């Protein structure tokens, strides 16, 4: 059980080689793991994240799907836009 999600309802998860993503019922995306190559989606901060951290770039948007690859991540927002970050 990932305690960082207490009070949140995760509706989807995906794992890459060394990072993970979770999508919550309210459309927020959280990432954790190795931050190299920008795969966690926290801008210039490439540090590793031991605990799930919300991707602030999606503020004001609702994400409906997430997927992780080796060292990259993808998301789809309600307007049908596809977002990709990492390498």
N, C-alpha and C positions, 0 to 999 in steps of 0.2 A: 504494500500500500504506500503510495506517495503522499506523505503527510502534507506537503505543500499545497495539495488540492483540497484540503479540508474546507468545506463550505462551497466548493465549486463542483460542477458536474461535467466531467470529461465525456465527450461524445465520440471522439476519434483520437487515435494515437498512431504514430509511425516512427520507425527507427532507421537511421542510417548506419554507417560503419561505427561511428563513435559519438553519435548525438541522437536525441529524440525530440519529438514534437507532440504536443497535445492540443487539441481543439476543445474549447469549453462550450457549453450550451448557449452562452451569450455571444459567441462568435470571436472570442479572444484566442490568441495562439501563444503558447508557452513553449520554450525550448530549454534544453539542458544537455550537458556533455562537453565534448571538445569544441572549442570555438574557432579553431583554425579555419582559414579559407572563408570566413564569414558565414558559415553554415547555420549559425544560431540566429542570425538576423538582427543583431544589436548594433548595427552601424559600424563605426570604426573600432568598437570594443570586440577584440578577437579572443578575449580571455575565456578560459574554460568556466563552465557554470555547473557547480555541484547540484544546485537546486533549480527547479523550473523558474524561468524568468520570462515575464510577459514581453512580447514584441510590441514596443510602443509605436512603431511605424504604422500599425494598423488601427491606431486610435481614430474613432469616428467611422470605422468601417466594420462590416461583419464578415468574417471568414466562414465559409461553409464546408471547405475540404482542405486537408493537408496531406502531404506526402514527403518522405525523406528518401534521398538517395545516398550514395557513398559519402560525399562531403558537400552536398547541396540540399536545398529544401524548396518545396513548392506549396503554394496556397491558391485557392480560388475564393474570390469575394462574391457577394450577392449580385453584383452587377456583371458577373461573368468574366471579370479580369483575372488573368493568370499572373501570379507573382512568383519570381524565382530568385534565389540568392545562394551564395556559396560558390563552389567550384565543381 
